[in-house]
Amino acid sequence: MQIGVIGLGRMGGNIARRLMRAGHSCVVFDASAKATEALAADGAIAAASLPDMVDKLAPGPRAVWVMLPAGAITEDTVQALGGLLGGGDMIIDGGNSYFRDDIRRAADLDSRGIQYLDCGTSGGVWGLERGYCLMIGGPRAAFEYLDPIWSALAPGIGSIPRTPGREGRDPRVEQGYLYAGPVGSGHFVKMIHNGIEYGMMQSIAEGFDILRSRAKAKVPQAEQFDFDMADIAEVWRRGSVVTSWLLDLTASALADDGHLERFSGVVEDSGEGRWTIEAAVDEAVPAEVLAAALFTRFRSRQDHTFAEKVLSAMRMGFGGHVEPGKH
């Protein structure tokens, strides 16, 4: 199957590479000619512009995956594609767009016969090898047409034990991709996923901060413990109920540097944590943990703790997120 990929950064480039490994053809474009050339060297068809990309896609129907930061750059790109593609063609937004923007864009594109799908994509910089967990919203027929794309990107069932009682359900969910529903639903599910991620990361970070602080002079001497953070993270990975990929990344960072000296503790938020809290307010659902995790990220930009260094280390580990001012 042939597909266009726009945005060849930390995730977009590897999405194209994973698709090509599965035998799909990718026409790629990025504002950085160097990024485009790197994908061309791996076997992609390079495009010099959005019109050039559309021209190089074979007709009937064409599909373009947009993998850009949420906001103006994605908005402008989708609008430009809307003027270049035709009836029956498909645009997939695989970034972290706000679900209400998806609904608005889809309505506009539908008037021109263009189908829009929103794909929440989780996997970070490890997706090339591990695969991507995909949460997809949009027209059901378009989702089915693009099934070879989803299945190539998804991780597959792997070594994860099967959940009892799932007989008769869509087996593709066990492969790592989900049809969530109409337009906007894919990014909504991913938005809540990222909100949960904030809370999980915060709890891990705070726990290690408490462990580290047990050696402080203010603690009664008989109750002071000088823990090895890396060893605790490692033992928790082995049979503990808190075992997770986030803990794996924490253990790796602490093994490299038990004090996390290269991290300042400034923790940015992607926007999806804010949108998750907004959704909770709209639905009158209490979300104390997720709200606290979000506000902690705001505070981290003024005053830094060891917990924030742990958060920064996790973000670097799964998404390649670099702290402000560090390159």
C-alpha positions as CSV (number, residue, x, y, z in Angstrom):
1,M,0.0,0.0,0.0
2,Q,1.2,3.5,-0.7
3,I,0.9,6.4,1.8
4,G,2.3,9.9,2.2
5,V,4.0,10.9,5.5
6,I,4.4,14.5,6.5
7,G,6.6,15.4,9.4
8,L,9.7,13.2,9.8
9,G,10.7,14.0,13.4
10,R,11.1,11.7,16.4
11,M,8.1,9.6,15.5
12,G,7.1,10.5,11.9
13,G,10.4,9.3,10.4
14,N,10.2,6.0,12.3
15,I,6.6,5.5,11.3
16,A,7.6,5.7,7.7
17,R,10.5,3.3,8.3
18,R,8.3,0.8,10.0
19,L,5.8,0.9,7.1
20,M,8.5,0.4,4.6
21,R,9.9,-2.5,6.5
22,A,6.4,-4.1,6.2
23,G,6.5,-3.6,2.4
24,H,4.5,-0.4,2.1
25,S,5.6,2.5,-0.2
26,C,6.0,5.9,1.5
27,V,6.2,9.3,-0.2
28,V,7.7,11.6,2.4
29,F,8.0,15.3,3.1
30,D,9.4,17.5,5.8
31,A,10.3,21.1,6.1
32,S,13.8,19.9,6.8
33,A,15.4,18.8,3.5
34,K,17.9,16.8,5.6
35,A,15.2,14.8,7.2
36,T,13.5,14.1,3.9
37,E,16.9,13.0,2.4
38,A,17.5,10.6,5.3
39,L,14.2,8.8,4.6
40,A,14.9,8.7,0.9
41,A,18.2,7.0,1.7
42,D,16.1,4.3,3.5
43,G,14.0,3.7,0.5
44,A,11.2,6.4,0.6
45,I,10.1,8.6,-2.3
46,A,11.2,12.1,-1.4
47,A,8.8,15.0,-2.1
48,A,10.0,18.7,-2.3
49,S,6.6,20.1,-1.2
50,L,3.1,19.2,-0.3
51,P,1.9,19.6,-4.0
52,D,4.8,17.4,-5.1
53,M,3.9,14.8,-2.5
54,V,0.3,14.6,-3.7
55,D,1.5,14.4,-7.3
56,K,3.7,11.5,-6.5
57,L,0.9,9.5,-4.8
58,A,-0.9,7.1,-7.1
59,P,-4.6,7.9,-7.5
60,G,-7.5,5.8,-6.1
61,P,-7.7,6.7,-3.2
62,R,-4.7,8.6,-1.8
63,A,-3.8,8.6,1.9
64,V,-1.6,11.0,3.8
65,W,-0.4,10.7,7.4
66,V,0.3,14.0,9.1
67,M,2.7,13.7,12.0
68,L,3.3,17.2,13.3
69,P,2.9,19.0,16.6
70,A,-0.6,19.9,17.6
71,G,-1.7,23.5,16.8
72,A,-1.1,25.9,13.9
73,I,1.4,23.8,11.9
74,T,-1.0,20.8,11.8
75,E,-4.0,23.1,11.1
76,D,-2.2,24.7,8.2
77,T,-1.0,21.4,6.8
78,V,-4.5,19.8,6.9
79,Q,-6.0,22.9,5.3
80,A,-3.4,22.8,2.5
81,L,-4.0,19.1,1.9
82,G,-7.7,19.8,1.7
83,G,-7.0,22.0,-1.3
84,L,-4.8,19.4,-3.0
85,L,-6.6,16.1,-2.5
86,G,-9.8,15.0,-4.0
87,G,-13.0,13.0,-3.3
88,G,-12.3,9.7,-1.6
89,D,-8.8,10.6,-0.5
90,M,-7.9,10.3,3.2
91,I,-6.0,12.5,5.7
92,I,-4.8,10.9,8.9
93,D,-3.7,13.1,11.8
94,G,-1.4,10.9,13.9
95,G,-0.2,13.7,16.2
96,N,-1.8,14.9,19.5
97,S,-4.4,17.2,18.1
98,Y,-7.3,18.4,20.3
99,F,-10.4,16.2,19.5
100,R,-12.7,19.2,18.9
101,D,-10.3,20.4,16.2
102,D,-10.7,17.0,14.6
103,I,-14.4,17.2,14.5
104,R,-14.3,20.7,12.9
105,R,-11.7,19.7,10.3
106,A,-13.6,16.6,9.4
107,A,-16.8,18.5,8.7
108,D,-14.9,20.9,6.5
109,L,-13.1,18.2,4.5
110,D,-16.3,16.1,4.2
111,S,-17.9,18.8,2.2
112,R,-15.1,18.3,-0.3
113,G,-15.4,14.5,-0.2
114,I,-12.1,14.0,1.7
115,Q,-12.1,11.6,4.6
116,Y,-10.4,12.5,7.9
117,L,-9.2,10.1,10.5
118,D,-7.7,11.0,13.9
119,C,-5.1,8.5,15.2
120,G,-3.8,8.7,18.7
121,T,-0.3,7.3,18.5
122,S,1.7,6.0,21.5
123,G,5.1,4.5,21.2
124,G,7.5,7.4,21.3
125,V,11.0,7.0,20.0
126,W,10.8,3.2,20.6
127,G,8.0,2.7,18.1
128,L,10.2,1.6,15.2
129,E,11.2,-1.6,17.0
130,R,8.3,-2.0,19.5
131,G,5.5,-0.8,17.3
132,Y,2.8,1.8,18.0
133,C,-0.4,1.5,20.1
134,L,-3.0,3.1,17.8
135,M,-6.4,4.6,18.8
136,I,-8.3,5.6,15.6
137,G,-11.4,7.7,15.0
138,G,-13.1,8.4,11.7
139,P,-15.3,6.8,9.1
140,R,-15.5,3.1,9.6
141,A,-15.0,2.3,5.9
142,A,-11.8,4.4,5.8
143,F,-10.5,2.6,8.9
144,E,-11.1,-0.8,7.3
145,Y,-9.5,0.3,4.0
146,L,-6.3,1.4,5.9
147,D,-6.1,-1.8,7.9
148,P,-2.8,-2.8,6.3
149,I,-1.3,0.4,7.5
150,W,-2.6,0.0,11.1
151,S,-1.5,-3.6,11.3
152,A,2.0,-2.8,10.1
153,L,2.5,-0.1,12.7
154,A,0.9,-1.9,15.6
155,P,3.2,-4.0,17.9
156,G,1.2,-7.3,17.5
157,I,0.2,-9.5,20.4
158,G,3.8,-10.3,21.3
159,S,4.5,-12.0,24.7
160,I,1.6,-10.3,26.5
161,P,-0.7,-12.9,28.0
162,R,-4.2,-12.9,26.4
163,T,-7.0,-11.6,28.6
164,P,-9.6,-14.2,29.5
165,G,-13.1,-13.6,28.3
166,R,-12.3,-11.6,25.1
167,E,-13.7,-14.3,22.8
168,G,-15.8,-12.8,20.1
169,R,-14.3,-9.3,20.3
170,D,-12.3,-7.6,17.6
171,P,-9.0,-9.4,17.6
172,R,-7.2,-6.4,16.2
173,V,-7.3,-4.8,19.6
174,E,-5.0,-7.5,20.9
175,Q,-2.6,-6.6,18.1
176,G,-2.4,-3.0,19.5
177,Y,-4.9,-1.0,17.4
178,L,-8.4,0.1,18.1
179,Y,-11.3,1.6,16.1
180,A,-12.5,4.0,18.8
181,G,-15.5,5.4,16.9
182,P,-16.4,8.5,14.9
183,V,-14.1,11.5,14.2
184,G,-12.5,12.8,17.4
185,S,-12.8,9.7,19.4
186,G,-9.3,8.4,18.6
187,H,-7.6,11.5,19.9
188,F,-10.0,11.7,22.9
189,V,-8.9,8.2,24.0
190,K,-5.2,9.2,23.5
191,M,-5.8,12.4,25.4
192,I,-7.1,10.4,28.4
193,H,-4.2,7.9,28.0
194,N,-1.7,10.8,28.3
195,G,-3.6,12.2,31.3
196,I,-3.3,8.8,33.0
197,E,0.4,8.8,32.0
198,Y,0.9,12.1,33.9
199,G,-0.5,10.5,37.1
200,M,1.5,7.3,36.8
201,M,4.7,9.2,36.2
202,Q,4.1,11.5,39.1
203,S,3.5,8.7,41.5
204,I,6.7,7.0,40.5
205,A,8.6,10.2,40.7
206,E,7.3,11.2,44.2
207,G,8.0,7.7,45.5
208,F,11.7,7.9,44.5
209,D,11.9,11.4,46.0
210,I,10.6,10.1,49.4
211,L,13.1,7.2,49.2
212,R,16.0,9.6,48.4
213,S,15.0,12.0,51.2
214,R,15.2,9.4,53.9
215,A,18.9,10.1,54.2
216,K,18.3,13.8,55.1
217,A,19.6,15.1,58.4
218,K,16.2,16.1,59.5
219,V,15.1,12.5,59.8
220,P,16.0,10.9,63.2
221,Q,19.4,9.2,62.8
222,A,18.1,5.7,63.7
223,E,15.5,6.1,61.0
224,Q,17.8,7.4,58.3
225,F,18.3,5.0,55.3
226,D,20.7,5.7,52.4
227,F,19.0,3.8,49.6
228,D,20.4,2.9,46.2
229,M,17.8,4.3,43.9
230,A,18.9,2.2,40.9
231,D,18.8,-1.0,42.8
232,I,15.3,-0.3,44.2
233,A,14.0,0.5,40.7
234,E,15.6,-2.7,39.4
235,V,14.1,-5.0,42.1
236,W,10.6,-3.4,41.5
237,R,10.9,-4.4,37.9
238,R,11.1,-8.1,39.0
239,G,7.6,-9.4,39.9
240,S,6.3,-6.2,41.6
241,V,2.8,-5.0,41.0
242,V,4.2,-1.6,40.0
243,T,6.2,-3.1,37.1
244,S,5.7,-1.0,33.9
245,W,7.5,0.5,31.0
246,L,7.8,3.8,32.9
247,L,9.5,2.0,35.7
248,D,11.8,0.3,33.2
249,L,12.8,3.8,31.9
250,T,13.3,5.0,35.4
251,A,15.6,2.1,36.3
252,S,17.6,2.7,33.1
253,A,18.1,6.4,33.9
254,L,19.1,5.7,37.5
255,A,21.5,3.0,36.6
256,D,23.2,5.5,34.3
257,D,23.3,8.2,37.0
258,G,21.8,7.7,40.4
259,H,21.5,11.4,41.1
260,L,20.2,12.3,37.6
261,E,22.6,15.2,37.5
262,R,22.0,15.9,33.8
263,F,18.3,16.7,34.4
264,S,17.3,20.1,35.9
265,G,13.8,19.0,36.8
266,V,12.0,21.4,34.4
267,V,9.0,19.3,33.1
268,E,6.9,20.6,30.2
269,D,3.4,19.5,29.5
270,S,2.2,18.5,26.0
271,G,-1.3,20.0,26.3
272,E,-3.1,16.7,26.6
273,G,-2.9,16.8,30.4
274,R,-4.7,20.1,30.3
275,W,-7.4,18.8,27.9
276,T,-7.9,15.8,30.1
277,I,-8.7,18.0,33.1
278,E,-11.0,20.1,30.9
279,A,-12.9,17.0,29.9
280,A,-13.2,15.9,33.5
281,V,-14.7,19.3,34.3
282,D,-17.1,19.1,31.4
283,E,-18.3,15.7,32.6
284,A,-18.2,16.6,36.3
285,V,-15.8,13.7,36.9
286,P,-13.4,14.1,39.9
287,A,-9.8,13.7,38.8
288,E,-7.7,14.8,41.7
289,V,-4.6,12.7,40.9
290,L,-4.4,13.8,37.2
291,A,-5.0,17.5,38.1
292,A,-2.3,17.4,40.8
293,A,0.1,15.8,38.3
294,L,-0.6,18.6,35.8
295,F,-0.1,21.4,38.3
296,T,3.1,19.8,39.5
297,R,4.5,20.2,36.0
298,F,3.7,23.9,36.2
299,R,5.4,24.3,39.5
300,S,8.5,22.4,38.2
301,R,9.3,25.4,36.1
302,Q,9.9,27.5,39.2
303,D,11.3,25.1,41.8
304,H,12.8,21.7,41.1
305,T,12.9,18.5,43.2
306,F,14.4,15.1,42.6
307,A,10.9,13.9,41.7
308,E,11.0,16.3,38.7
309,K,14.4,15.0,37.6
310,V,12.8,11.5,37.6
311,L,9.9,12.8,35.5
312,S,12.4,14.4,33.1
313,A,14.3,11.2,32.8
314,M,11.1,9.2,32.0
315,R,10.1,11.8,29.3
316,M,13.5,11.6,27.8
317,G,13.3,7.8,27.8
318,F,10.0,7.2,26.1
319,G,9.7,10.3,23.9
320,G,13.1,11.8,23.5
321,H,11.8,15.0,25.2
322,V,14.6,17.4,25.9
323,E,14.4,19.9,28.7
324,P,14.1,23.6,27.7
325,G,17.5,25.1,26.9
326,K,19.2,21.7,26.5
327,H,20.0,20.2,23.1
